[in-house]
Amino acid sequence: MPGIKIKWKTLLLLLVGIAFIFLTSFLYFAFSPVDDRHVTSTVDIPRGTGFVEIVDILEKTGLVRNKPYFYTLAILKRSSRHIRAGEYELASSMSPNEIIGRLVRGMIKGYKVTIPEDWSLQEIADLLSSSEFRLVNRDAFLAMARDRDFLRSLNIQGPSAEGYLFPNTYIFNRTTGPREIIKAMVHQFWKAFTPEMRARAEQMGLSVHEAVTLASLIGKETGLKSEKALISAVFRNRLQRDMKLQCDPTAVYDLERFNGAVKRSHLRRKSPYNTYVIEGLPPGPIANPGADSLQAALHPAAADFLYFVSRQDGSHEFSKTYLAHNEAIIKYRRISEAMKEAEKTKEPVNQLPMEP
Protein backbone atom coordinates (compact mmCIF):
# COMPACT_ATOMS: atom_id res chain seq x y z
CA MET A 1 0.00 0.00 0.00
CA PRO A 2 1.27 3.53 -0.74
CA GLY A 3 1.16 4.62 2.92
CA ILE A 4 3.25 1.67 4.08
CA LYS A 5 5.80 2.22 1.33
CA ILE A 6 6.16 5.86 2.37
CA LYS A 7 6.70 4.83 6.00
CA TRP A 8 9.37 2.28 5.03
CA LYS A 9 11.14 4.86 2.87
CA THR A 10 11.01 7.33 5.73
CA LEU A 11 12.34 4.75 8.17
CA LEU A 12 15.07 3.74 5.75
CA LEU A 13 16.09 7.35 5.21
CA LEU A 14 16.09 7.85 8.97
CA LEU A 15 18.32 4.80 9.48
CA VAL A 16 20.63 5.94 6.71
CA GLY A 17 20.80 9.38 8.30
CA ILE A 18 21.58 7.91 11.72
CA ALA A 19 24.25 5.65 10.21
CA PHE A 20 25.75 8.61 8.38
CA ILE A 21 25.83 10.72 11.53
CA PHE A 22 27.35 7.82 13.50
CA LEU A 23 29.95 7.13 10.81
CA THR A 24 30.85 10.81 10.53
CA SER A 25 31.09 11.13 14.29
CA PHE A 26 33.10 7.91 14.59
CA LEU A 27 35.57 8.90 11.87
CA TYR A 28 35.96 12.33 13.44
CA PHE A 29 36.66 10.66 16.78
CA ALA A 30 39.11 8.14 15.30
CA PHE A 31 41.26 10.57 13.31
CA SER A 32 41.06 13.81 15.29
CA PRO A 33 43.26 14.74 18.28
CA VAL A 34 41.93 13.66 21.66
CA ASP A 35 41.90 17.34 22.61
CA ASP A 36 43.75 20.55 21.89
CA ARG A 37 45.70 20.74 25.18
CA HIS A 38 48.87 19.16 23.71
CA VAL A 39 49.54 17.42 27.03
CA THR A 40 52.10 14.60 26.97
CA SER A 41 51.60 11.76 29.45
CA THR A 42 53.67 8.73 30.39
CA VAL A 43 51.46 5.64 30.47
CA ASP A 44 52.66 2.38 31.99
CA ILE A 45 50.91 -0.78 30.85
CA PRO A 46 51.96 -3.72 33.04
CA ARG A 47 52.42 -7.20 31.61
CA GLY A 48 49.22 -9.25 31.57
CA THR A 49 46.90 -6.23 31.54
CA GLY A 50 43.63 -6.90 29.68
CA PHE A 51 42.25 -4.61 26.99
CA VAL A 52 39.43 -3.24 29.13
CA GLU A 53 41.93 -2.38 31.88
CA ILE A 54 44.21 -0.73 29.33
CA VAL A 55 41.35 1.50 28.16
CA ASP A 56 40.61 2.37 31.80
CA ILE A 57 44.27 3.40 32.27
CA LEU A 58 44.11 5.56 29.14
CA GLU A 59 40.83 7.12 30.25
CA LYS A 60 42.26 8.05 33.67
CA THR A 61 45.20 9.68 31.88
CA GLY A 62 42.80 11.72 29.75
CA LEU A 63 43.65 9.95 26.50
CA VAL A 64 40.24 8.31 25.96
CA ARG A 65 37.15 10.52 25.90
CA ASN A 66 34.65 8.04 24.41
CA LYS A 67 35.13 4.45 25.54
CA PRO A 68 32.49 2.84 23.26
CA TYR A 69 34.04 4.49 20.20
CA PHE A 70 37.53 3.50 21.37
CA TYR A 71 36.42 -0.12 21.85
CA THR A 72 34.85 -0.10 18.38
CA LEU A 73 37.97 1.35 16.76
CA ALA A 74 40.22 -1.23 18.41
CA ILE A 75 37.92 -4.08 17.36
CA LEU A 76 37.75 -2.84 13.76
CA LYS A 77 41.57 -2.62 13.69
CA ARG A 78 41.77 -6.10 15.27
CA SER A 79 44.18 -4.70 17.81
CA SER A 80 42.47 -5.35 21.14
CA ARG A 81 44.60 -8.48 21.74
CA HIS A 82 47.84 -7.15 20.29
CA ILE A 83 48.70 -4.23 22.54
CA ARG A 84 52.18 -4.63 24.02
CA ALA A 85 53.00 -3.97 27.65
CA GLY A 86 55.47 -1.23 28.46
CA GLU A 87 55.91 2.44 29.17
CA TYR A 88 54.55 4.78 26.52
CA GLU A 89 54.81 8.51 25.97
CA LEU A 90 51.47 9.58 24.50
CA ALA A 91 50.08 13.05 23.79
CA SER A 92 46.55 14.36 23.77
CA SER A 93 47.36 15.91 20.40
CA MET A 94 47.41 12.36 18.97
CA SER A 95 44.29 10.79 17.51
CA PRO A 96 42.83 7.56 19.01
CA ASN A 97 43.88 5.81 15.79
CA GLU A 98 47.47 6.95 16.31
CA ILE A 99 47.41 5.98 19.99
CA ILE A 100 46.22 2.45 19.19
CA GLY A 101 48.82 2.20 16.43
CA ARG A 102 51.62 3.08 18.85
CA LEU A 103 50.38 0.57 21.42
CA VAL A 104 50.16 -2.23 18.85
CA ARG A 105 53.56 -1.47 17.33
CA GLY A 106 55.09 -1.40 20.80
CA MET A 107 56.52 2.11 20.44
CA ILE A 108 57.72 1.97 24.03
CA LYS A 109 59.42 5.00 25.57
CA GLY A 110 63.18 4.77 25.27
CA TYR A 111 65.80 6.29 27.56
CA LYS A 112 69.07 7.53 26.08
CA VAL A 113 71.86 6.43 28.39
CA THR A 114 75.51 7.39 27.89
CA ILE A 115 78.01 5.07 29.56
CA PRO A 116 81.27 7.01 30.05
CA GLU A 117 84.63 5.38 29.38
CA ASP A 118 86.39 3.70 32.31
CA TRP A 119 83.32 3.44 34.53
CA SER A 120 83.16 0.35 36.71
CA LEU A 121 80.41 -2.25 36.75
CA GLN A 122 79.11 -0.80 40.03
CA GLU A 123 79.02 2.73 38.64
CA ILE A 124 77.06 1.53 35.59
CA ALA A 125 74.63 -0.33 37.87
CA ASP A 126 74.18 2.86 39.90
CA LEU A 127 73.44 4.88 36.76
CA LEU A 128 70.95 2.42 35.25
CA SER A 129 69.10 2.05 38.57
CA SER A 130 69.12 5.79 39.37
CA SER A 131 65.91 7.78 39.73
CA GLU A 132 66.68 9.41 36.37
CA PHE A 133 66.31 6.12 34.48
CA ARG A 134 65.01 3.31 36.77
CA LEU A 135 65.90 0.81 34.05
CA VAL A 136 67.09 -1.99 36.33
CA ASN A 137 67.16 -3.17 39.89
CA ARG A 138 70.78 -2.61 40.96
CA ASP A 139 71.21 -5.93 42.76
CA ALA A 140 69.56 -7.87 39.94
CA PHE A 141 71.81 -6.17 37.39
CA LEU A 142 74.97 -6.99 39.38
CA ALA A 143 73.84 -10.58 39.91
CA MET A 144 73.23 -11.04 36.19
CA ALA A 145 76.61 -9.45 35.38
CA ARG A 146 78.25 -12.11 37.60
CA ASP A 147 76.25 -15.14 36.41
CA ARG A 148 78.91 -17.55 35.12
CA ASP A 149 76.61 -19.45 32.74
CA PHE A 150 75.35 -16.19 31.26
CA LEU A 151 78.92 -14.87 30.92
CA ARG A 152 80.03 -18.01 29.09
CA SER A 153 77.17 -17.52 26.62
CA LEU A 154 78.64 -14.07 25.91
CA ASN A 155 82.17 -15.48 25.46
CA ILE A 156 83.42 -13.76 28.63
CA GLN A 157 86.06 -15.70 30.54
CA GLY A 158 86.19 -13.54 33.68
CA PRO A 159 84.13 -13.61 36.88
CA SER A 160 81.93 -10.72 35.77
CA ALA A 161 81.02 -8.57 32.78
CA GLU A 162 83.47 -5.92 34.06
CA GLY A 163 85.54 -4.71 31.13
CA TYR A 164 83.06 -5.87 28.49
CA LEU A 165 80.27 -3.30 29.01
CA PHE A 166 81.37 -1.10 26.14
CA PRO A 167 81.16 2.67 26.75
CA ASN A 168 78.65 4.09 24.31
CA THR A 169 75.26 5.79 24.06
CA TYR A 170 72.37 3.35 24.21
CA ILE A 171 68.59 3.59 24.10
CA PHE A 172 66.90 1.22 26.55
CA ASN A 173 63.33 0.93 27.78
CA ARG A 174 62.04 -0.27 31.11
CA THR A 175 60.90 -3.62 29.75
CA THR A 176 64.37 -4.56 28.49
CA GLY A 177 65.73 -6.06 31.72
CA PRO A 178 69.31 -6.62 32.97
CA ARG A 179 70.03 -9.60 30.72
CA GLU A 180 69.21 -7.79 27.48
CA ILE A 181 70.96 -4.59 28.56
CA ILE A 182 74.16 -6.48 29.35
CA LYS A 183 73.91 -8.44 26.09
CA ALA A 184 73.56 -5.19 24.12
CA MET A 185 76.62 -3.64 25.74
CA VAL A 186 78.75 -6.77 25.40
CA HIS A 187 77.67 -7.04 21.75
CA GLN A 188 79.10 -3.54 21.21
CA PHE A 189 82.34 -4.64 22.87
CA TRP A 190 82.79 -7.58 20.49
CA LYS A 191 82.10 -5.25 17.55
CA ALA A 192 84.83 -2.90 18.82
CA PHE A 193 87.33 -5.65 19.64
CA THR A 194 88.07 -6.75 16.09
CA PRO A 195 89.74 -9.98 14.89
CA GLU A 196 92.82 -7.87 14.12
CA MET A 197 92.95 -6.75 17.75
CA ARG A 198 92.59 -10.34 18.93
CA ALA A 199 95.49 -11.33 16.67
CA ARG A 200 97.57 -8.44 18.00
CA ALA A 201 96.90 -9.54 21.58
CA GLU A 202 98.07 -13.06 20.77
CA GLN A 203 101.19 -11.63 19.15
CA MET A 204 101.94 -9.79 22.41
CA GLY A 205 101.38 -12.93 24.43
CA LEU A 206 98.12 -11.69 25.92
CA SER A 207 94.73 -13.34 26.06
CA VAL A 208 91.74 -11.18 25.22
CA HIS A 209 90.88 -11.05 28.91
CA GLU A 210 94.40 -9.91 29.81
CA ALA A 211 94.32 -7.25 27.08
CA VAL A 212 91.02 -5.90 28.37
CA THR A 213 92.37 -5.95 31.93
CA LEU A 214 95.45 -3.99 30.88
CA ALA A 215 93.27 -1.51 28.95
CA SER A 216 91.13 -0.95 32.05
CA LEU A 217 94.23 -0.02 34.09
CA ILE A 218 95.35 2.40 31.39
CA GLY A 219 91.94 4.06 31.23
CA LYS A 220 91.73 4.49 35.00
CA GLU A 221 95.18 6.10 35.12
CA THR A 222 94.57 8.75 32.45
CA GLY A 223 91.73 10.30 30.51
CA LEU A 224 94.09 11.84 27.97
CA LYS A 225 94.21 10.00 24.67
CA SER A 226 97.71 11.40 24.03
CA GLU A 227 99.04 9.70 27.18
CA LYS A 228 97.43 6.28 26.92
CA ALA A 229 100.17 4.70 24.79
CA LEU A 230 102.81 6.01 27.22
CA ILE A 231 100.96 4.60 30.24
CA SER A 232 100.70 1.34 28.32
CA ALA A 233 104.46 1.40 27.71
CA VAL A 234 105.15 1.84 31.43
CA PHE A 235 102.97 -1.14 32.34
CA ARG A 236 104.42 -3.25 29.53
CA ASN A 237 107.99 -2.42 30.57
CA ARG A 238 107.26 -3.24 34.19
CA LEU A 239 105.67 -6.56 33.29
CA GLN A 240 108.70 -7.49 31.21
CA ARG A 241 110.99 -6.67 34.15
CA ASP A 242 108.84 -8.55 36.70
CA MET A 243 108.12 -5.30 38.51
CA LYS A 244 104.81 -4.78 40.30
CA LEU A 245 102.49 -2.55 38.28
CA GLN A 246 101.63 -0.37 41.27
CA CYS A 247 98.48 1.02 39.68
CA ASP A 248 96.68 3.02 42.39
CA PRO A 249 93.07 2.37 41.22
CA THR A 250 93.56 -1.40 41.63
CA ALA A 251 94.09 -0.95 45.37
CA VAL A 252 90.51 0.22 45.90
CA TYR A 253 88.67 -1.55 43.07
CA ASP A 254 86.94 -4.15 45.21
CA LEU A 255 85.84 -1.68 47.89
CA GLU A 256 82.07 -1.17 47.72
CA ARG A 257 81.16 2.33 46.48
CA PHE A 258 84.65 3.73 47.13
CA ASN A 259 84.85 7.45 46.53
CA GLY A 260 87.86 9.51 47.54
CA ALA A 261 91.63 9.66 47.46
CA VAL A 262 93.74 6.50 47.47
CA LYS A 263 95.75 6.43 50.71
CA ARG A 264 98.88 4.55 51.77
CA SER A 265 96.72 2.20 53.83
CA HIS A 266 94.87 1.24 50.65
CA LEU A 267 98.13 0.42 48.89
CA ARG A 268 98.92 -2.16 51.59
CA ARG A 269 95.53 -3.88 51.35
CA LYS A 270 95.56 -7.61 50.73
CA SER A 271 93.37 -7.86 47.67
CA PRO A 272 93.66 -10.03 44.55
CA TYR A 273 93.34 -6.83 42.53
CA ASN A 274 95.89 -4.69 44.39
CA THR A 275 98.89 -4.44 42.07
CA TYR A 276 100.99 -3.04 44.93
CA VAL A 277 100.69 -6.50 46.50
CA ILE A 278 100.23 -8.98 43.67
CA GLU A 279 102.57 -9.77 40.78
CA GLY A 280 101.49 -8.98 37.24
CA LEU A 281 97.98 -8.13 36.12
CA PRO A 282 94.95 -8.38 38.40
CA PRO A 283 92.56 -11.30 37.73
CA GLY A 284 90.25 -9.13 35.65
CA PRO A 285 89.42 -5.61 34.47
CA ILE A 286 88.77 -2.89 37.05
CA ALA A 287 86.61 -0.78 34.69
CA ASN A 288 85.12 -0.79 31.21
CA PRO A 289 87.68 0.68 28.79
CA GLY A 290 86.85 2.50 25.59
CA ALA A 291 88.37 2.08 22.14
CA ASP A 292 91.36 4.35 22.86
CA SER A 293 92.40 2.39 25.95
CA LEU A 294 92.00 -0.93 24.13
CA GLN A 295 94.17 0.31 21.27
CA ALA A 296 96.77 1.65 23.71
CA ALA A 297 96.97 -1.70 25.51
CA LEU A 298 97.74 -3.40 22.20
CA HIS A 299 100.02 -0.67 20.85
CA PRO A 300 102.22 0.71 23.65
CA ALA A 301 104.53 3.58 22.79
CA ALA A 302 108.16 2.79 21.95
CA ALA A 303 109.45 4.28 25.21
CA ASP A 304 111.47 2.91 28.11
CA PHE A 305 109.64 4.73 30.90
CA LEU A 306 109.01 2.82 34.13
CA TYR A 307 107.28 5.47 36.25
CA PHE A 308 104.78 8.30 35.99
CA VAL A 309 103.34 10.86 38.40
CA SER A 310 100.41 13.24 38.14
CA ARG A 311 101.14 16.85 37.26
CA GLN A 312 97.96 17.85 39.13
CA ASP A 313 96.34 18.99 35.89
CA GLY A 314 95.19 15.67 34.48
CA SER A 315 98.47 14.94 32.71
CA HIS A 316 101.51 12.98 33.91
CA GLU A 317 105.29 13.24 33.94
CA PHE A 318 107.10 10.08 32.90
CA SER A 319 110.47 8.90 34.21
CA LYS A 320 112.95 6.18 33.33
CA THR A 321 114.59 5.85 36.74
CA TYR A 322 113.40 5.68 40.34
CA LEU A 323 115.56 8.70 41.22
CA ALA A 324 113.99 10.84 38.50
CA HIS A 325 110.55 9.62 39.55
CA ASN A 326 111.14 10.67 43.17
CA GLU A 327 112.30 14.09 42.03
CA ALA A 328 109.11 14.45 39.97
CA ILE A 329 107.01 13.43 42.98
CA ILE A 330 108.66 16.09 45.15
CA LYS A 331 108.26 18.69 42.42
CA TYR A 332 104.55 18.15 41.89
CA ARG A 333 103.87 17.71 45.59
CA ARG A 334 105.27 21.21 46.09
CA ILE A 335 103.14 22.52 43.25
CA SER A 336 100.08 20.86 44.79
CA GLU A 337 100.82 22.39 48.18
CA ALA A 338 101.35 25.79 46.55
CA MET A 339 98.00 25.51 44.78
CA LYS A 340 96.24 24.62 48.03
CA GLU A 341 97.90 27.54 49.79
CA ALA A 342 96.94 29.87 46.93
CA GLU A 343 93.36 28.69 47.21
CA LYS A 344 93.37 29.58 50.91
CA THR A 345 94.89 33.03 50.38
CA LYS A 346 93.16 33.63 47.04
CA GLU A 347 96.52 34.52 45.48
CA PRO A 348 96.99 33.70 41.78
CA VAL A 349 99.00 30.51 41.41
CA ASN A 350 101.25 32.03 38.75
CA GLN A 351 102.62 34.45 41.38
CA LEU A 352 103.85 31.64 43.61
CA PRO A 353 107.46 30.49 43.33
CA MET A 354 107.68 27.25 41.35
CA GLU A 355 110.61 25.07 40.42
CA PRO A 356 111.83 25.46 36.88
TABELSUL-V433746 format. One record per run of one state. SS is the DSSP state (H for helix, E for strand, L for the rest). FROM is the first residue (numbers start at 1). TO is the last residue. If there is no record, write none. Layout:
ss = [SS:SS]
from = [FROM:FROM]
to = [TO:TO]
This chain:
ss = [L:H:L:E:L:E:L:H:L:H:L:E:L:E:H:L:E:L:E:L:H:L:H:L:H:L:E:L:H:L:H:L:H:L:H:L:H:L:H:L:E:L:H:L:E:L:E:L:H:L:H:L]
from = [1:2:32:33:34:40:46:51:61:67:77:86:92:95:96:106:111:115:119:120:121:129:138:146:148:154:169:173:177:193:195:204:208:222:225:241:248:252:264:268:288:289:291:299:307:311:316:320:322:346:349:352]
to = [1:31:32:33:39:45:50:60:66:76:85:91:94:95:105:110:114:118:119:120:128:137:145:147:153:168:172:176:192:194:203:207:221:224:240:247:251:263:267:287:288:290:298:306:310:315:319:321:345:348:351:356]
